[in-house]
Amino acid sequence: MFFKSAKINEFRLWGLVFTLVGMGIMILGTAGIVLWGQAGKIVAGIFMVFGMIALLISVAVYFWAGMMSTSATMLQCPECGRQTKMLGKTDRCMFCRTMLTLDPSQATEHTPETSEHKA
């Protein structure tokens, strides 16, 4: 996991990235009309198509994350005590980013933290 967050949150992050990139591409395409006048309309049209493709990819990513979220295992985080969703055998808490696992061979002994370690 690249950003050390829950897997579902990472999929949602990629959906957001594709949304912003698609909108940015479309905005840059409309700048072609300002810069090149009549000839810029072709550039704007091309950029609009690429932007729309990026937005459709973001819709697919959000839909996929939503479908995975409905079948995710719900459990209570031992660290923060909040209910979180988990994909696969190992994942991170959506709130405090603690590593969680359902595999007993990968589990560690949980020791409660002292008050000086908690933020």
C-alpha contacts under 8 A as a table, 3 or more apart, distances in Angstrom:
res1	aa1	res2	aa2	distance
1	M	4	K	5.40
1	M	5	S	7.09
1	M	7	K	7.49
2	F	5	S	7.97
3	F	10	E	7.62
4	K	92	R	7.58
4	K	97	R	7.14
5	S	9	N	6.58
5	S	10	E	6.59
5	S	92	R	5.96
5	S	93	C	7.44
5	S	94	M	6.69
5	S	97	R	5.81
6	A	9	N	5.24
6	A	10	E	6.36
6	A	86	M	7.64
6	A	91	D	5.96
6	A	92	R	4.66
6	A	93	C	5.98
6	A	94	M	5.20
6	A	97	R	6.92
7	K	10	E	5.07
7	K	11	F	6.44
7	K	86	M	7.79
7	K	87	L	6.81
7	K	91	D	6.61
7	K	92	R	7.37
8	I	11	F	5.22
8	I	12	R	6.35
8	I	65	A	6.15
8	I	68	M	7.61
8	I	69	S	6.84
8	I	87	L	7.60
9	N	12	R	5.01
9	N	13	L	6.08
9	N	94	M	7.20
10	E	13	L	4.88
10	E	14	W	6.34
11	F	14	W	5.17
11	F	15	G	6.35
11	F	61	V	6.79
11	F	62	Y	7.33
11	F	65	A	5.91
12	R	15	G	4.97
12	R	16	L	6.29
12	R	61	V	7.31
12	R	62	Y	6.11
12	R	65	A	6.50
13	L	16	L	5.08
13	L	17	V	6.21
14	W	17	V	4.91
14	W	18	F	6.20
14	W	58	S	7.49
14	W	61	V	7.30
15	G	18	F	5.27
15	G	19	T	6.26
15	G	57	I	7.70
15	G	58	S	4.46
15	G	59	V	7.04
15	G	61	V	5.32
15	G	62	Y	5.57
16	L	19	T	5.01
16	L	20	L	6.22
16	L	58	S	6.87
17	V	20	L	5.24
17	V	21	V	6.04
17	V	58	S	7.80
18	F	21	V	5.09
18	F	22	G	5.93
18	F	54	A	5.61
18	F	55	L	6.23
18	F	57	I	6.82
18	F	58	S	5.07
19	T	22	G	5.24
19	T	23	M	6.23
19	T	54	A	6.69
19	T	55	L	5.20
19	T	58	S	5.60
20	L	23	M	5.19
20	L	24	G	6.00
21	V	24	G	4.98
21	V	25	I	6.08
21	V	51	G	7.37
21	V	54	A	6.97
22	G	25	I	5.17
22	G	26	M	6.34
22	G	50	F	7.22
22	G	51	G	3.99
22	G	52	M	6.32
22	G	53	I	7.37
22	G	54	A	4.74
22	G	55	L	5.34
23	M	26	M	5.16
23	M	27	I	6.21
23	M	51	G	6.07
23	M	55	L	7.50
24	G	27	I	5.09
24	G	28	L	6.12
24	G	51	G	7.51
25	I	28	L	5.14
25	I	29	G	6.11
25	I	47	F	6.00
25	I	48	M	7.18
25	I	50	F	7.17
25	I	51	G	5.22
26	M	29	G	4.97
26	M	30	T	6.42
26	M	44	A	7.41
26	M	47	F	5.53
26	M	48	M	4.87
26	M	50	F	7.67
26	M	51	G	5.16
26	M	52	M	7.81
27	I	30	T	5.26
27	I	31	A	6.57
28	L	31	A	5.09
28	L	32	G	6.98
28	L	44	A	7.91
28	L	47	F	7.48
29	G	32	G	5.36
29	G	33	I	7.63
29	G	43	V	6.14
29	G	44	A	4.13
29	G	45	G	7.25
29	G	46	I	7.50
29	G	47	F	4.81
29	G	48	M	6.48
30	T	33	I	5.57
30	T	34	V	7.26
30	T	40	G	7.96
30	T	41	K	7.81
30	T	44	A	5.03
30	T	47	F	7.94
31	A	34	V	5.18
31	A	35	L	6.30
31	A	44	A	7.48
32	G	35	L	5.05
32	G	36	W	5.76
32	G	37	G	7.34
32	G	40	G	4.55
32	G	41	K	6.92
32	G	43	V	6.06
32	G	44	A	5.87
33	I	36	W	5.49
33	I	37	G	4.80
33	I	38	Q	6.65
33	I	39	A	7.30
33	I	40	G	4.22
33	I	41	K	5.49
33	I	43	V	7.74
33	I	44	A	6.65
34	V	37	G	5.68
34	V	40	G	7.32
35	L	40	G	6.95
36	W	39	A	5.67
36	W	40	G	4.72
37	G	40	G	5.26
37	G	41	K	7.19
38	Q	41	K	5.69
39	A	42	I	5.98
39	A	43	V	7.33
40	G	43	V	5.00
40	G	44	A	6.05
41	K	44	A	4.89
41	K	45	G	6.06
42	I	45	G	5.08
42	I	46	I	6.28
43	V	46	I	5.19
43	V	47	F	6.15
44	A	47	F	5.12
44	A	48	M	5.97
45	G	48	M	5.02
45	G	49	V	6.35
46	I	49	V	5.26
46	I	50	F	6.45
47	F	50	F	5.10
47	F	51	G	5.98
48	M	51	G	5.01
48	M	52	M	6.03
49	V	52	M	5.11
49	V	53	I	6.25
50	F	53	I	5.08
50	F	54	A	6.36
51	G	54	A	5.12
51	G	55	L	6.26
52	M	55	L	4.96
52	M	56	L	6.14
53	I	56	L	5.08
53	I	57	I	6.23
54	A	57	I	5.04
54	A	58	S	6.29
55	L	58	S	4.99
55	L	59	V	6.32
56	L	59	V	5.01
56	L	60	A	6.31
57	I	60	A	5.05
57	I	61	V	6.20
58	S	61	V	4.99
58	S	62	Y	6.10
59	V	62	Y	5.17
59	V	63	F	6.07
60	A	63	F	5.05
60	A	64	W	6.05
61	V	64	W	5.04
61	V	65	A	6.12
62	Y	65	A	5.08
62	Y	66	G	6.10
63	F	66	G	5.06
63	F	67	M	6.23
64	W	67	M	5.14
64	W	68	M	6.22
65	A	68	M	5.11
65	A	69	S	6.00
66	G	69	S	4.95
66	G	70	T	6.42
67	M	70	T	5.37
67	M	71	S	6.89
68	M	71	S	5.40
68	M	72	A	6.11
68	M	87	L	7.90
69	S	72	A	5.11
69	S	85	K	7.37
72	A	85	K	5.69
72	A	86	M	5.56
72	A	87	L	5.49
73	T	85	K	5.49
73	T	86	M	5.13
73	T	87	L	6.61
74	M	83	Q	6.72
74	M	84	T	5.74
74	M	85	K	4.62
74	M	86	M	6.38
75	L	83	Q	5.56
75	L	84	T	5.61
75	L	85	K	6.36
75	L	86	M	7.42
76	Q	81	G	5.78
76	Q	82	R	5.55
76	Q	83	Q	4.30
76	Q	84	T	6.02
77	C	80	C	5.77
77	C	81	G	4.92
77	C	82	R	5.61
77	C	83	Q	6.17
77	C	84	T	6.59
77	C	93	C	6.50
77	C	98	T	7.87
77	C	100	L	7.64
78	P	81	G	5.52
78	P	110	H	7.79
79	E	96	C	7.61
79	E	98	T	6.97
79	E	112	P	7.83
80	C	95	F	7.84
80	C	96	C	6.59
82	R	95	F	7.75
84	T	93	C	6.03
84	T	94	M	6.02
84	T	95	F	7.73
85	K	93	C	7.45
85	K	94	M	7.29
86	M	89	K	7.95
86	M	90	T	7.41
86	M	91	D	5.73
86	M	92	R	7.31
86	M	93	C	7.64
86	M	100	L	7.94
87	L	90	T	7.07
87	L	91	D	6.24
88	G	91	D	6.92
89	K	101	T	5.49
89	K	102	L	5.32
89	K	103	D	6.09
90	T	99	M	7.10
90	T	100	L	5.58
90	T	101	T	4.28
90	T	102	L	6.63
90	T	103	D	7.63
91	D	99	M	5.91
91	D	100	L	5.33
91	D	101	T	6.46
92	R	97	R	4.97
92	R	98	T	5.27
92	R	99	M	4.47
92	R	100	L	5.47
93	C	96	C	5.67
93	C	97	R	4.48
93	C	98	T	5.21
93	C	99	M	6.55
93	C	100	L	6.74
94	M	97	R	5.88
101	T	104	P	7.61
101	T	106	Q	6.95
101	T	107	A	6.33
102	L	107	A	7.67
103	D	106	Q	5.58
103	D	107	A	6.46
104	P	107	A	5.09
113	E	117	H	6.42
113	E	118	K	7.18
114	T	117	H	5.81
114	T	118	K	7.13
115	S	118	K	5.49
116	E	119	A	7.84
